[in-house]
Structure formats: structure tokens, C-alpha cells
């Protein structure tokens, strides 16, 4: 989800979420302590055959994917040798082999290296015509045991929006087990499109110039992102576990279309989707099923501590998003019809195949923590309908509430009608727009007595919420990461105190315990047998290579049926 769209569409809600946010105002919070950093990015050798670096991904206890790309100028088919060793000097080789970089795979190479030792830090490299790539570092997963697990979590990395300072900071951490990217790894917009206001000054204008539609377009955009030295550095030091979100395809994608796709002028969405999917599998270090490239849900077992289940809430089975515009009439908002439609039991987000798979994985797992790595917010974000629909400002609504308490007889019929309206979701692209699908997941976790932690991205802002089912039962928690570079709510109300905005949201959204709507950053999630903890790391700016870093908040959840809620660390 972006918070601005290039093309108007009737599928977008008629209300303005930013207009509502602009009216939120409470007492500001204390700013966190910060440390200053002047970033020194890695230097990419333009003469190397490997100008897009090296990467690893999808680690298991005995295997890992290795990735690189060979300069297309070297030919349509190039032999690439690879080595894996237990030391950076490659004196203790574990595996070696060769592969072909082919033009029909955009000159990329992916190797699934088997037979590796569990819970091990390993080193790898590629060789073409005697020229050696930089050394990459990866890690296999533990095969049992209670060793702590530490994951860096990312989302929403928009190249023209700013420098990838967030990636640079994560790459400096020596104790991470893996990087988890929850999608919007690239953006599809044309040059000068969304969040590109300072791209020229930063030297980060999008390539190609046009919006991404064809396979060649998507390939070129991935190549540009992977030319970034900070992203290359993070890929080189950590294995990635990734899923796509909408912008790897088009804004607000669903299974048969997208808000940012016009069939009349841009062709069949299925062709665009196939092109985007092929480029994704070529450029990402993900284990690919060539017969079913659309299926990317999969699990990763980190010993006996944590099972990470990566889900696709975007492309595989999602039904089209609902639109509030379809529920507005002469008599106002049709809450009854909206409730009927949003509660439709046939309405899909995961789809039956993925839902059954997830239920099976949860049932079979004996790990302390069941973690869902997925794209959109699962927590309930219900806000009074008049605010969502832009019918009243936040301050005026608060004044009405006060009047209703102090002198209810003074309320006019219009004011009573406003207060009588229900709270509704502010974002129908999230799980809030797929109520039955959410209840299915939460009900499964509760029935199986699992310790559920949900990771989310998509919104560009940081959130932490308790997860409750429709009956109010506490089931688990959600940690949501801010964007790597995509702007948050601060872009749309620059004259508002961002701490006040976040504080206002925490007041009016019941399950929400923490929000940061103005800083870019990432999460570090640390799990052991005693707790699962999240630390939100921030950079002060993505518009400069000089910035400050800070930890904004730390929250945790404890295991056990009576403890599955957010607590202060």
C-alpha cells in the first residue's frame, strides 16, 4: 500500500485517511536518545563481472540459496563457479560447483547448495573467467535446541524516496541470524512518481523512466535497486527470507488486478503479473518452484525456539478490496451492507490452499513461537466512521464526546447521528478488509494453544498491537515495521507534531499499544524460550548520508495462554 496513488481509480476509498490523521492531536512524547552516524557506503567495482553483488537466502538447517548476476556483456551463457567454505579464507571448503548465467534468466544465477552443517556461519564466492566476486557470508538454521533467534525485519524500500541508510545500519550488526523482508522491495511507479520529490538531488531517479509493465521493465528496476551499495552489503552478510507485497507488481494488487493497473491502456493484468513474478524469482534469493512460481508460502524452523511461516496475502488468492465509496448514499454510510460484505465467509485473503497449509504447519510445530511473516496489518484498526469518512474533524469529534457526557440533552439530532455511527476499519487493504480470513487464523492459533507473533509491513509506519479475535479473546501480538525509505504519515501533514499524531492513534485504537508514524527504520525481533522481543531501530533521515540512529521502543510478549499480550521491556 502506498499512501498516494499515481492514477485515480474508483477502487480507491472516497475518504481521505490523511485528512483524518491531520486532525489527530494529543500531548507529545519524549524523543528517544540518538547517536550520530556518517555513512561510508561500500564501493562497487564497475570492472567486476559481479556488479550486482552476491546474496543468499531461504536458509534451512542443511542448505541455502546462493545468488549472483553476471554482467550481460560477457555473453548469453556464462559458466560461473562457486565455492562454500567454513572460513573466510576458503581453506576449509565444504561444497563447490558450477552453474550457468543465462540470458533468459536475466544473467542471474541461483544455486541451492545442499549438505551443509546446521547452525553454522558459512562463506561463499563466485568465479567467472578467473575473476572472483566479493565474499558473501550466510548462515544455516539450527536443527533443534534452544539457541536464541535474532531477525532483522524490513519493508517498503523505495529507491527514489531516499538512501538505504536502514540497510546500512542492519548490515553492521554481527549477531543477526537472517533478514526478513516483508515486501515492497521495489516500487513500480514511473520516474517522478510516488515519493520522488528529491530523487534528482539525491541522484536516485527511477529506471526505467516509465511505469513497470513488461518483463524488461521489472528487470531493469531490480537491477537499479541492486546497484545500491548498502543493499548489496546487507545481502552479502545475511541470508534473506522474503515475500512480495503489492509494489513488486502494482499498487494494491489483488489476484486479478490492481489499483495501479488500467487494462484499457496497460493490457492484460495477468501478463503484467507473470512478468513481475518472473523478474522477482530471477533477482531474489528465494527457493523457486518453476511449475508453481505463484506459490511462495513456506516455513523456516529456527531450532525449537521459533517457526517462521512466510505467507502471501497479496497475489495468490486475495479478493478485490472493498471500497467505502460503494457504501455511501443519500442517507449516509450503509453500515449494515458494509458489515454483510466484509463478513462474507467466502471472501478470501490467503485462499483455501494456503490456509490449510498454515493450519497444518501450526498443528505440527513444537517450537515455542509461531511467527507469521506477511505483508499487511492484521491487528484491528477501527476508528469512528465519521472520522474515517472525513465527516468531522478529530477535535470536533472529541468535543462531541465530551458534550455527550456532560450535557447529553444539548446534542442535536445531527450530532446524535454522528455519535451513533460505528467504528470501522481505516484501511480496507489490510486484514481489516478480510474479517473472516483473520478470524480463521486467530481461531486456529487459539484452538491449538500456540504463541502467535505476526510480523507486518506495508504501511511505512511502525505499530505494535495486541491481537484479539472477534469475541475479544487475546490470541497473540503483532509487530509492524516502518519503511526502509518510503514516507509515512509525516509527509501528508508536515505541520503537525508527529509524536502527537502517534499518541492520538494509540488513544483511539484499542488494541494499538505503540505507533511511530514519522521515522524510517527496521525491527530486530529476538526470541528465546522466555520471551519474544521487538526493538524498533530508526534513522533520523533518508535524504542524507549523514544521519542519526536511535532505538524508539522495545516491547515483548511472553509465552503461555495468559501472557500472550504486549508488555514493556
N, C-alpha and C positions, 0 to 999 in steps of 0.2 A: 504494500500500500504506500503510495505517496500521498502527501497532503496537498498536492496541486496537480492538476492534470493538463496535458497539452491540448486535448481535444474535448469539446463539450460532448456530453452523451446523456441520453435520457436514463441510462442505467445508474448515474450518479445521484446520491441523495440531494433533495432540494434544499435541505437545511445546510447551514454553514457551521461546521464544527469549530472553526477558528473564531467565528463571531461569538459563539458561546464561551469559548475559552478566554476571550478578550475581557469578558465581564467578571471573571473569577478573581477575587481579591481577598486575601487574608494576611495576617501578620507574617512577615518574612522570617526565614530560618537562618541560623548561623552558617556562614560559609565554611567548608572544610579547609583544613590546612593543606598547603600546596608546596611542591618543590619545583624548582626551575630546571628546564632541560633545553639544551641547544642540540638539535638532532643532527647527527652526521650520518647521512644515508650511505648505504653501500654503493660502490662504483661498479657499473656493469661494463664488461669488456666488449666493445662493439665488434671486435675481430673474432670472438669466440663463436663456435658453431651453436652454442647454447645461450643465445641472448635472452631467452625467456626463463632461464634458471632451471632449477630442479625442484621436485616436490615428491612427497609421499602421502599416502592416505589409506583409509579403511584398514587400520591395523587390527589384526587378530592375535591370538597367542602364538601362532606359528607362521604367520605370513603378513605381508604388507604390499601395497601397490607402490611402485616407483614410477615417476613420470619425468619426462623432459620433452623439449621440442628442438628439432634440428633446423638450422637456417635453410629456408626453402631454396636458396641459391645453390646449395650443394647437390640438388637433383631430386627427381621424383621418388627415388628409392635409395635410402642411405642405410648402410649397416651400422648399428650402434651396439657397442659392447658395454656391459655393465658389471659392476663388482659390488658385493656387500661384505663388510668386514665387522669385526667386533672392536676394532680400534681405528682411530682417525688416520693412522699411518698406513693402513691396509696391509699390515704384516700378518694379520690373522684372518685370512679370507674365509668366509663361510659359504658364499654362493657367487657364481659368476655365470654369465651367459651373453647372448646377443639377441637383438631384435631389429626390425626394420622400421624406419621412419618413412611413411608412405604419404604421397600427396593426397590420396583420398581420405586420409585421417588428419589432414592439415599438418603433415610432417611431425605429428606428435607420436610419442612412444609411451605405452603403458605396459608394465611388466608386473605380474602377480608372482612375487617371489615366495616360494613355499619352503617348509622345513627349517624355519628359523627358531632360535631359542626364545622361550617365553620371558616376559618381564625384562627385556634387555634393551639397552641403548645400542643402536647399530649405526654404521656409517656406509654411505653408498656414493657411487660416482658413475659417470658415463664417459665413454671414449669414442670419438669419431676421427678417423684418419690420424691417429696419434695425438690428437688434441683432447685434453681432459677437462671435464666440467668442474665446477666447484664441488666440494664435498658436501653432501647432504647428511643430516642427522635425523634418525627416526627412532621409533620405539615400538616394541611389541607389547601386547597386553599380558597381564598376569593370568596364569592358569590356576586359579584358586587363591586362597589366602586372604588376609585382611589388610594388605598394604593400602594406605590412603590413596585416593584418586584426586587428581587436580586437573581441571579442564578450563581452558580459556574459551569464552563464548562470544561470537561476533554476529553482526547482521548489518545489512544496509550500507554497503561500501560504494559510494558514488564518486567516480573519478573526478569529474569537473567540479564537484562540490567542495573539494579540499584535499589537502595532503593526507596520506595514510599514516599519520602520527600514531594512531591507535595500534596499527600493526607493528610499528617500530617499537613501541613500548612492550608489547607482549613478547616480541622476539628476544628481548633482554632477559626474560625470566627463564632460569635454568631448571626449574623444578616442575614444569608442566608435563603432563602425560600426553595431551593431544589438544588440538584446536578444533572447536566445533563451530561450523559456520551454518547459520540457520536460513540463509538465502538472501536474495538481492546482492549477490556477489558482483554482478554488473547491473547497469541500467540501460534500457533500450532507447531512450529519448535521443532526438537529433541534437546536433551542435546548437548551443544557445537555448536548449530546452530546460527542463526542470533543474533547479539548483545550480545553474551555470553562470550566475551573475558576476563572479570574479574569476572565471576559468581562464580568460585571456591573460589577466595579470599574473596568474599562477603558472601559466604555460600548460594548462590541463584541459584544452578544448577537446571535445569528443571526436573520435574517429570510429567509423566513417562519419561524414558530415550529416548524412541522412538518418532518419529513424531506422532501427534494425528491422528488416523484413526477410531477407534472404540468408542462406547459409553463409555466403561470403561476408555479409554484414555482421552477423553474430561472431564469426571467426575473427574478423578484424577488431571488434570491440574487446574480445577476450585477449587478443594479442596486445592491445594497448594497456589494459589493466595489468597484465602480467609483465609488462615492461617496467612497472613501478618497482623501485629498488627495495622499498620497505615490505611490500607484499612478497617479493622474491625472498627476502631474508626470512620472513616468518615461515614460508613454505619450506625453506631449506633446513629449518631447525626443529620443525614439529610435524608430525603426521596430521593431516586434516580429515575430519569426518564432516561431510557436507550434505545438505539438501538444497533444492531450489525453492525459491518463492516466486512471486509474480514477475519481477523485472528481468529475470533470465528469459522471460517470454514477452509479456506486455503487462501494463498496469492492471491490477485487479483481474488477473486471469482466472477463469473457471474452465471446466473440462471442454467446453465447446466454443469459447470465445474470450474476450477481454474488453474492459472499458476502453483501453487504448488500442483498439483494433476496429477498423471500419471496412467490412467486407466489400462494399461497393467500390472502394478506391484502393484497398490494400490486399484484396484477394481472399482466398480460402484460408481461414484461420488454421485449419488442420495442417496445411503446408508450412505455415509460419511456425507452428508448434513443433513440427517434425524437424525443421531446420534448427531451431533453437535447442532442441533436445540433442541433436547430433553434435552440435558445437559444444554443448555442456559436457557431454561424455568424452569428447576429444580432449578438452582443456582441463578437466578436473580430475584429480587422482582418486576417482571413485571406481569401485568394482562394478563392471558393466555386464549386464545380460543382453547380448546382442539381439536375442529373439524377443526380449521384452524391455526395451530401453525406458519405457514409461514407468516401470516398477523400480522405485528406489528405496522403498521402506526396507529396513534391515536393522539388526541388533548387534551390539558390541558388549561383550562381557568383560568387565574390569574386575577380575578375581571374584571373590564372594561379596564384595562391597557394593558394586553398582552395575546394573544392566542399563545400557543406553539404547533406547528404541527410537530410531530416526523415522519420522513419519512424513508423508506427503499430504498436506491439507489443501493443495493448490491445483494440481493438474490432473491427477488420476481420476478422481470421482466427484469433485466439487460441483454442486448445482449452482446455477447463477445466483448472484447476490440479490437479496431483496432491496427495494428502493422505497424510501419513505414517500417519495413523490406519488407513488401509486396508492397511497392511503390518505391523501389529503383531498377533502371535498368541501362542499358548501357549508357543512356542519362541523368542519374541523377535522381532526385526526380520527380515523376509523380504527380505534384501538381493538375492537372485537375482531375485525377481519385480520388485522395485523397479528394478533395473538394466535388466530387459527392457522395462518400461513406459516408463521415462524415455528409453530409447534407441530407442523406436519410430520408424521413419523416416517414418511418416505423421503424426506429431504436429506440429502447426502453431503457429507464433507470428506470423510475417509473412504466411504464405499464399503460394501459388504466383505469383499476380499481382504482388504487391509484391516478392517475391524476384527474379522475372525482371526487373522494372523496375530494381531496385537493381543487379543484375549488369550490365545494360546501361549504366546511368549510370557505374558504376565503370570499365567497359571503355572507354567513350568519353571519359572525362575525362583531361585532360593536366595538371591542377592538381597542385601539389606535395603537398598534403594532401587526403585524403579523410576528411571528418568526418561521423560519423553522429550526428544529433540525435534522441534517442529516450528512452524512459521508464525502463526498469528495468536493473539492473546486468547487464552482460554478462560481467564477469570471474568466474572460478571462485571461489566462496566455500565450499570444502569444509572441514568440521570433523569430527573423530571422532564417529561415530554415537552413542556413549554420552553425549556432551555435548549433541548436538542433541536427543536424545530424553529428556534430563533424568534419565538413569540414574545419573549420577555427577557430582560437582562438579568444577570445573576443578582445584582444588588437589589433590583426591584422584586425579584422572587423572594429573596431573604426578608425584605421588608413586609411582603405579604404574609409570610410565615409568622413573623413577629406580631402582625396585626391580628392574625387568626388566633393567636394565643392570648393576646392582651384584651382585645375587644372584638370578638367574632361577629357581633351584631352589626359592626360597621362595614363588613365586607359587602361589596356589591355583587349582584348575580354574575357579572363577568369575572370578578376576582374569585368567587367561589368555583366557577367553572375551571379556571386556571389551576387552582389548588386541587381540584378533583381529578385532574389528569394523572395517569400512572407514570411511573418511571420506566423508561425504555432504553435500549442499548444505543450508545452514541456511535458505534462502528459496526455496521452490519456485514463487513468483510471479515470480521473476526468470528470466533466460536459463538459469540452472542447472536449471530445471524443463523446459527445451526443448533438450536437448543436441544433437539433430541439426540443428535450426534454427541454433544457434550455429555448429556446425561448417561449415554451408553458407556462412555469411557470412565466417567466418575463412578458410575454404578458398578462397573467391573472391578475397579481398583478397591472399592469399599467392600464388595462381596468377597473378594479374595484376601482382604486384610493386608493390603500392600502399602508400603510407604511411598507415596507418589510425589514426585517433583517434576513439574513441567517447565521446560525452557522455551522462551518465545522471543521473537524479534519483530520485524515488520514496521513498527510504529516510529522508529528513530528515537524513542524516548525510553527511559528506564522505569520499570514498575516492579513492585513486589506485592503479591496478593495471596490471601487465603482462598483456597478452592473449596467451594461448598456446592452440594447438589441442590436440586430444586426444593427439597424439603428442609434445607438448612443444615444438613449433616456435614461436618468438617471432614474432608477427604484428603487434602494434601495442600501443597503450596505451588505458586508459580513465581519464577524469577524471569524477568524480561530485560533483555539487553538494549542499551542505547545503540544508535547507529555509529558505524565507523566514521562516516563523514556526512551522511545525509542529514539535513537540518531537521530539528524538532519544532515544537510549538513556538519557540522563541522567534522564529523567522516571521511569523504572522502577526505578532503583537510585540514589536520591539520596544514599545514604550511602557510595557507592563513589567513589574517585578517578577522575574521567573520563579523565585522562591515562593512568592505569594500564589502564583498560578498552581504550582505543585501542591502547596499546602491546601488550597481550596479544593483541589480534586480529592485529596486524602480525606477531607471533611465530608464531602457529599457522596462519595462512592464507598459503600460499606466495607466490602472485602479488601479494599486497597489500603495497604499499610505504608507504602513508600512510592514516591514518584520523583523523578528528575526529568524535566521537560526541556532543558536548555543546553545540556552538555553532551558531547560526543565521548564515546568510551567503549568499554567491554566489561564482561563479567569474568571473575575467576570463581569457579564452583569447586569446592573441596569437600570430599565425602570420606567418612570412615564409619566404623560401626557405631559410633556415638552420636554423630550429627552430620547433616549436610548443610554446608555454609556457603553463602554467596557474598563476595566483595565486589562492589561496583567501582571500577577504575575509570578515571576521567582524564582527558587532556583539555587544557583551557582554550585551545583554538585548533582548527584545522586549516586556517587561512595563512598560517606562517609556519616556517620550520623551527621557529623558536616558540616554545610553549611551556606551560607548567603542568605538572601531574598531581593528581590527588586521588584519595580513596573517599568516596562520598558517603557510603553507608555499608554496614556489614550486618547481615541477618542470617538466621539459621532456623532449621527445623530438626526436631528430634524424632527418633523412630517410636512406633507404638501407637495404638489406636487412640489413646488420649492425648497424644503430644504432636499430632501432625498439623501444626499451625506455626506461623512465623513468630520467632522470638528474637529479642535483641541479643547480640553477642557481647 
